[in-house]
């Protein structure tokens, strides 16, 4: 029997987010912590008119996809909202969410979405962790709150990162400067870790001596430290991180807290799919927008005649050019510019291929301007199906037909999914 504000529901699928989807009285109900097939009793927490939000009171019958999450703090930590769901069901949900976004937002009737490429690892896959530091403790915020959940281990972190948590906790707690955010990153093909600390206020002079002491300790895993705050930045030791990309022996190097894909194994599959989507590349001219440190650029430059990589972050541009030089590539040029600035001068540009890999917010107004370049093939790499679908609809109006969409799972136990889309100018 249902009480006021209480519903008996059966979960149909997973939303693009933290909740499962059920239906009651013609309304969609989003239930956090649920799994497909669950039959449960839930209390309505918010009524938005066209849809409801609810919290689980009791699981009457668990769905076939529900599993016991391996992490002991999964219910309080906000990082892995799908850890209670079987991995095959996670992949199916990600595929469905990409298809749904392309149909509902993009207007594509039957989008050509392939199977999701799985991550080689579902645990121990993150080569870096971003944590908060409050009241002397490292931790993660609980979902949709500013409540810190202290952590001494994280099952999705790679071994070097997990093993360093206690050491970084002790190091950070001993600083006189006030860290707010702390990133621990393993160094890929090199030993040890890098610690990057975003701080409040000024750098205390005594901390420079503490950092040097840690870097000089043969028992420490810390090889490099970056600290910064408003108006200042300091770097000590070796903060270079070198990771293999693609199927070959190509590598890219980043420094400090510069962006790099967190799942090294799945990133190699992502790079391979981007290369396939851009094929045939031999002898062509490639424009790589939002290039970062060259995650895609370096491998593609081995096939292309010439590559121009546009990136607004200075350290990433320096790292990308360094990686190209180390690989002996003379046909690559990285430019530190915003995409908007580049597009304002690119009207007469001539490229055989264009690759875009924008942030979660997508291309926005840049989509139409990029289409005007007129490259025969445009490949879009996205980490957000909703903004991807919006932008592909704009590109379609400019004559770019979607011929292939290839999702890749870089973030097991979360709702996030990367998608590589090939479009062709008709």
C-alpha positions as CSV (number, residue, x, y, z in Angstrom):
1,X,0.0,0.0,0.0
2,X,1.3,3.5,-0.9
3,X,1.3,6.2,1.8
4,X,1.2,9.9,1.0
5,X,4.5,10.8,-0.6
6,X,5.5,7.2,-0.9
7,X,5.6,5.2,-4.1
8,X,6.2,1.6,-5.1
9,X,8.3,1.6,-8.2
10,X,10.2,-0.6,-10.7
11,X,13.3,0.9,-12.1
12,X,13.4,0.8,-15.9
13,X,16.8,2.2,-16.8
14,X,19.6,4.5,-15.7
15,X,19.5,8.3,-16.4
16,X,22.5,10.3,-17.6
17,X,23.3,11.1,-14.0
18,X,23.2,9.5,-10.6
19,X,19.6,8.2,-10.7
20,X,17.5,5.3,-12.0
21,X,14.3,6.0,-13.9
22,X,10.8,4.8,-13.0
23,X,7.3,6.0,-13.9
24,X,4.3,6.8,-11.7
25,X,1.0,8.4,-12.7
26,X,2.5,9.5,-16.0
27,X,5.5,11.2,-14.5
28,X,9.2,10.2,-14.7
29,X,10.6,9.5,-11.2
30,X,14.4,9.8,-10.7
31,X,15.6,7.6,-7.8
32,X,19.2,7.9,-6.7
33,X,21.0,4.7,-5.8
34,X,18.7,2.5,-7.7
35,X,19.5,-0.2,-10.3
36,X,17.6,-1.4,-13.4
37,X,15.0,-4.0,-12.5
38,X,14.8,-2.9,-8.8
39,X,11.4,-3.1,-7.3
40,X,11.4,-0.7,-4.4
41,X,9.5,1.6,-2.1
42,X,10.6,5.3,-2.3
43,X,9.7,8.6,-0.7
44,X,9.2,11.7,-2.9
45,X,11.8,14.3,-2.0
46,X,11.1,16.9,-4.7
47,X,8.1,17.5,-7.1
48,X,9.2,19.4,-10.2
49,X,5.8,19.3,-11.8
50,X,6.8,17.3,-14.9
51,X,9.0,14.9,-12.9
52,X,9.7,13.7,-9.4
53,X,12.8,12.9,-7.4
54,X,12.7,10.2,-4.7
55,X,14.9,8.4,-2.2
56,X,14.9,4.7,-1.6
57,X,13.1,3.5,1.6
58,X,13.3,-0.2,0.9
59,X,14.4,-2.5,-1.9
60,X,11.6,-5.0,-2.2
61,X,13.3,-7.0,-4.9
62,X,16.8,-6.3,-6.3
63,X,17.2,-6.1,-10.0
64,X,19.4,-8.6,-11.8
65,X,22.0,-5.9,-12.5
66,X,22.5,-4.9,-8.8
67,X,25.8,-6.0,-7.2
68,X,27.5,-5.4,-3.9
69,X,29.8,-2.4,-4.3
70,X,33.4,-3.2,-3.4
71,X,34.1,0.2,-1.8
72,X,33.2,0.6,1.9
73,X,32.4,4.3,1.6
74,X,30.5,4.3,-1.7
75,X,27.3,5.4,0.0
76,X,28.9,8.6,1.4
77,X,31.5,9.4,-1.2
78,X,30.2,11.1,-4.3
79,X,32.7,9.6,-6.8
80,X,31.3,6.3,-8.0
81,X,27.4,6.5,-8.2
82,X,27.1,3.4,-10.3
83,X,29.4,1.1,-8.3
84,X,26.3,-1.0,-7.2
85,X,25.6,-1.9,-10.9
86,X,27.0,-4.7,-12.9
87,X,29.6,-3.5,-15.4
88,X,27.8,-4.9,-18.5
89,X,24.7,-3.0,-17.4
90,X,26.7,0.2,-17.0
91,X,27.9,-0.1,-20.6
92,X,24.4,-0.8,-21.8
93,X,23.2,2.3,-20.0
94,X,25.9,4.5,-21.4
95,X,25.1,3.3,-24.9
96,X,21.4,4.0,-24.4
97,X,22.2,7.5,-23.0
98,X,24.2,8.4,-26.0
99,X,21.5,7.2,-28.4
100,X,18.8,9.0,-26.4
101,X,20.7,12.3,-26.4
102,X,21.3,12.1,-30.2
103,X,17.6,11.3,-30.8
104,X,16.0,13.6,-28.3
105,X,18.3,16.6,-28.4
106,X,20.1,16.2,-31.7
107,X,17.1,15.1,-33.7
108,X,18.8,12.1,-35.3
109,X,16.2,9.5,-36.0
110,X,18.4,6.4,-36.1
111,X,21.9,7.5,-34.9
112,X,24.7,5.1,-35.9
113,X,26.0,4.4,-32.4
114,X,28.3,1.5,-31.9
115,X,28.9,-0.6,-28.8
116,X,30.7,1.1,-25.9
117,X,34.4,0.1,-25.8
118,X,34.9,-1.1,-22.2
119,X,37.7,0.1,-20.0
120,X,40.5,-2.5,-19.6
121,X,40.1,-2.0,-15.8
122,X,37.0,-1.2,-13.8
123,X,39.0,-0.6,-10.6
124,X,42.5,0.8,-10.3
125,X,42.2,2.8,-13.5
126,X,42.7,6.4,-12.5
127,X,46.2,7.7,-12.9
128,X,45.4,10.7,-10.8
129,X,43.0,11.7,-8.0
130,X,41.6,15.1,-7.2
131,X,40.8,15.6,-3.5
132,X,39.7,18.3,-1.1
133,X,41.6,19.2,2.0
134,X,39.8,20.5,5.1
135,X,40.5,20.5,8.8
136,X,43.7,18.5,8.3
137,X,42.0,15.7,6.2
138,X,42.1,14.6,2.6
139,X,38.8,13.5,1.1
140,X,36.1,13.8,-1.4
141,X,32.9,15.7,-1.2
142,X,29.7,13.7,-0.8
143,X,27.4,14.1,-3.8
144,X,25.8,17.5,-4.2
145,X,27.2,18.7,-0.8
146,X,30.2,20.4,0.6
147,X,30.5,17.7,3.3
148,X,34.0,16.1,3.3
149,X,34.3,12.3,3.3
150,X,37.9,11.5,4.5
151,X,39.6,8.8,2.5
152,X,42.7,6.7,3.2
153,X,42.1,4.5,0.1
154,X,40.4,4.8,-3.2
155,X,39.7,1.6,-5.2
156,X,39.5,3.3,-8.6
157,X,43.0,4.9,-8.2
158,X,46.0,3.2,-9.8
159,X,48.3,1.4,-7.3
160,X,51.0,4.2,-7.1
161,X,48.3,6.8,-6.4
162,X,46.5,4.6,-3.8
163,X,49.7,3.7,-2.0
164,X,50.7,7.4,-1.8
165,X,47.5,8.6,0.0
166,X,48.8,8.3,3.5
167,X,52.1,9.9,2.6
168,X,50.4,12.8,0.9
169,X,48.0,13.2,3.8
170,X,50.9,13.5,6.2
171,X,52.8,15.9,3.8
172,X,49.8,18.1,3.2
173,X,48.8,18.3,6.9
174,X,52.3,19.4,7.8
175,X,52.3,22.5,5.5
176,X,51.9,26.0,6.9
177,X,50.3,27.2,3.7
178,X,46.6,26.4,3.4
179,X,45.8,23.8,0.7
180,X,42.2,23.6,-0.5
181,X,42.5,21.1,-3.3
182,X,45.1,18.4,-3.7
183,X,45.9,16.3,-6.8
184,X,47.9,13.1,-6.7
185,X,49.2,11.9,-10.1
186,X,51.3,9.0,-11.0
187,X,54.0,9.7,-13.6
188,X,53.2,7.0,-16.2
189,X,56.5,5.5,-17.6
190,X,58.4,7.2,-14.8
191,X,58.6,6.2,-11.1
192,X,56.9,8.1,-8.3
193,X,54.1,10.6,-8.1
194,X,53.5,14.4,-8.5
195,X,51.5,16.3,-5.9
196,X,49.7,19.5,-7.0
197,X,48.2,21.8,-4.4
198,X,45.8,24.7,-5.0
199,X,46.1,26.9,-1.9
200,X,44.4,29.8,-0.2
201,X,46.4,32.8,0.7
202,X,50.2,33.2,0.3
203,X,52.9,30.6,0.2
204,X,54.6,30.3,3.6
205,X,58.4,30.5,3.4
206,X,58.9,27.4,5.6
207,X,57.0,25.2,3.2
208,X,59.7,25.6,0.5
209,X,62.1,23.8,3.0
210,X,59.5,21.1,3.7
211,X,59.0,20.4,0.0
212,X,62.7,20.1,-0.6
213,X,63.1,17.8,2.4
214,X,60.4,15.5,1.0
215,X,61.9,15.5,-2.4
216,X,65.3,14.6,-0.9
217,X,63.9,11.7,1.1
218,X,64.9,8.4,-0.6
219,X,61.9,6.7,1.0
220,X,59.4,9.2,-0.4
221,X,57.4,8.5,-3.5
222,X,56.9,12.2,-4.2
223,X,59.1,13.3,-7.2
224,X,57.6,16.7,-7.9
225,X,55.4,19.3,-6.2
226,X,53.4,22.2,-7.6
227,X,51.8,24.8,-5.4
228,X,49.8,27.8,-6.5
229,X,47.3,30.4,-5.3
230,X,46.0,33.8,-6.4
231,X,49.0,35.6,-7.9
232,X,51.7,33.0,-7.3
233,X,52.9,29.6,-8.4
234,X,55.9,27.5,-7.4
235,X,57.2,24.2,-8.8
236,X,59.8,21.9,-7.3
237,X,61.5,18.6,-8.5
238,X,60.4,16.7,-11.6
239,X,56.7,17.2,-12.3
240,X,56.8,15.6,-15.8
241,X,54.3,12.8,-16.4
242,X,54.8,10.6,-19.5
243,X,52.1,8.3,-20.8
244,X,51.8,6.0,-23.8
245,X,49.0,6.8,-26.2
246,X,47.4,4.8,-29.0
247,X,48.4,1.3,-30.1
248,X,52.1,2.2,-31.0
249,X,55.0,3.6,-28.9
250,X,54.0,7.2,-29.1
251,X,54.0,9.1,-25.8
252,X,52.9,12.5,-24.5
253,X,54.3,14.4,-21.6
254,X,52.5,16.8,-19.3
255,X,53.7,18.7,-16.3
256,X,52.3,19.4,-12.9
257,X,48.5,19.8,-12.9
258,X,48.1,20.1,-16.7
259,X,45.1,18.1,-18.0
260,X,45.6,14.6,-19.2
261,X,43.2,11.7,-19.6
262,X,42.9,9.9,-16.2
263,X,42.4,6.3,-17.6
264,X,45.6,5.4,-19.4
265,X,44.4,2.0,-20.7
266,X,41.1,3.3,-22.0
267,X,42.7,6.4,-23.4
268,X,44.8,4.2,-25.8
269,X,41.5,2.8,-27.1
270,X,40.1,6.3,-27.4
271,X,43.1,7.5,-29.4
272,X,42.8,4.4,-31.7
273,X,39.2,5.2,-32.4
274,X,39.9,8.8,-33.2
275,X,42.6,7.7,-35.6
276,X,40.2,5.3,-37.3
277,X,37.5,8.0,-37.5
278,X,39.9,10.4,-39.2
279,X,41.2,7.8,-41.7
280,X,42.4,8.0,-44.4
281,X,44.8,10.6,-43.0
282,X,47.9,9.9,-45.1
283,X,49.2,13.1,-46.7
284,X,46.4,15.3,-45.4
285,X,46.3,18.5,-43.5
286,X,44.8,18.2,-40.0
287,X,43.4,21.0,-37.7
288,X,43.3,19.9,-34.1
289,X,41.1,22.2,-32.0
290,X,41.2,22.1,-28.2
291,X,44.3,20.0,-28.6
292,X,45.5,20.0,-25.0
293,X,49.0,18.5,-24.7
294,X,48.6,16.5,-27.9
295,X,46.8,13.4,-26.7
296,X,45.5,12.9,-30.3
297,X,47.9,15.2,-32.2
298,X,51.2,13.2,-31.7
299,X,49.9,9.9,-33.1
300,X,48.0,11.6,-36.0
301,X,51.1,13.6,-37.0
302,X,52.8,10.4,-38.1
303,X,50.2,10.0,-40.9
304,X,49.3,13.6,-41.7
305,X,51.3,15.9,-44.0
306,X,50.9,18.8,-41.6
307,X,49.1,19.4,-38.3
308,X,48.1,22.6,-36.6
309,X,47.1,22.2,-32.9
310,X,45.2,25.0,-31.2
311,X,45.2,25.2,-27.4
312,X,44.7,28.1,-25.0
313,X,46.6,26.6,-22.0
314,X,50.2,27.6,-22.1
315,X,51.8,24.7,-20.2
316,X,49.8,22.2,-22.4
317,X,51.1,23.9,-25.6
318,X,54.7,23.7,-24.3
319,X,54.2,20.1,-23.3
320,X,52.7,19.2,-26.7
321,X,55.5,20.8,-28.7
322,X,58.0,19.1,-26.5
323,X,56.4,15.7,-27.1
324,X,56.4,16.4,-30.9
325,X,60.1,17.3,-30.8
326,X,60.9,14.3,-28.8
327,X,59.1,12.1,-31.4
328,X,61.1,13.7,-34.2
329,X,57.9,15.3,-35.7
330,X,58.7,18.4,-37.7
331,X,55.2,18.7,-39.3
332,X,53.4,19.7,-36.1
333,X,52.9,23.2,-34.8
334,X,51.2,24.0,-31.5
335,X,49.7,27.5,-31.1
336,X,48.7,29.1,-27.8
337,X,45.4,30.6,-28.9
338,X,41.7,30.3,-28.0
339,X,39.6,28.5,-30.6
340,X,37.5,31.7,-30.9
341,X,40.6,33.8,-31.8
342,X,41.8,31.2,-34.3
343,X,38.4,31.0,-36.0
344,X,38.2,34.7,-36.4
345,X,41.2,34.4,-38.8
346,X,40.5,31.0,-40.4
347,X,38.0,31.9,-43.1
348,X,40.4,30.9,-45.9
349,X,41.9,27.9,-44.2
350,X,42.2,24.7,-46.2
351,X,42.2,21.4,-44.1
352,X,41.4,17.9,-45.1
353,X,40.4,16.9,-41.6
354,X,39.3,18.8,-38.5
355,X,39.3,17.3,-35.0
356,X,37.6,18.9,-32.1
357,X,37.7,17.8,-28.4
358,X,36.0,20.6,-26.5
359,X,35.3,20.8,-22.7
360,X,32.0,19.5,-21.3
361,X,30.3,22.7,-22.3
362,X,30.8,21.8,-26.0
363,X,31.4,24.0,-29.0
364,X,28.5,26.4,-28.5
365,X,28.7,29.2,-31.0
366,X,32.0,27.8,-32.4
367,X,30.1,24.9,-34.1
368,X,28.9,26.9,-37.0
369,X,32.2,28.7,-37.5
370,X,34.1,25.4,-37.5
371,X,31.7,24.1,-40.1
372,X,32.5,27.0,-42.4
373,X,36.1,25.8,-42.6
374,X,34.7,23.2,-45.0
375,X,36.9,20.2,-44.2
376,X,35.5,17.0,-45.9
377,X,35.7,15.1,-42.5
378,X,35.1,16.6,-39.1
379,X,35.6,14.3,-36.0
380,X,34.1,15.4,-32.7
381,X,35.3,13.9,-29.4
382,X,32.9,14.6,-26.5
383,X,32.6,13.8,-22.8
384,X,29.0,15.0,-22.6
385,X,26.3,13.5,-24.7
386,X,23.9,16.4,-24.3
387,X,26.2,19.1,-25.5
388,X,27.5,16.7,-28.2
389,X,24.0,16.2,-29.5
390,X,23.2,19.9,-29.5
391,X,26.4,20.7,-31.5
392,X,26.0,17.9,-34.0
393,X,22.5,19.3,-34.8
394,X,24.2,22.6,-35.7
395,X,26.8,20.8,-37.8
396,X,24.1,18.9,-39.6
397,X,22.4,22.1,-40.6
398,X,25.8,23.2,-42.1
399,X,25.9,20.0,-44.2
400,X,27.8,17.6,-41.9
401,X,26.2,14.1,-41.8
402,X,26.8,11.9,-38.8
403,X,28.2,8.6,-40.1
404,X,29.6,7.0,-37.0
405,X,29.4,7.4,-33.2
406,X,31.8,5.3,-31.1
407,X,31.4,5.5,-27.3
408,X,34.4,4.7,-25.1
409,X,34.2,4.1,-21.3
410,X,36.9,6.1,-19.6
411,X,35.1,6.3,-16.2
412,X,33.7,3.0,-14.9
413,X,31.2,3.2,-12.1
414,X,30.1,6.7,-13.2
415,X,27.6,7.9,-15.8
416,X,30.3,9.7,-17.8
417,X,31.1,8.5,-21.3
418,X,33.3,9.7,-24.1
419,X,32.0,9.5,-27.7
420,X,33.9,9.8,-30.9
421,X,31.8,11.0,-33.8
422,X,32.7,11.1,-37.5
423,X,30.8,13.5,-39.7
424,X,31.2,14.0,-43.4
425,X,30.4,17.1,-45.5
426,X,27.7,16.3,-47.9
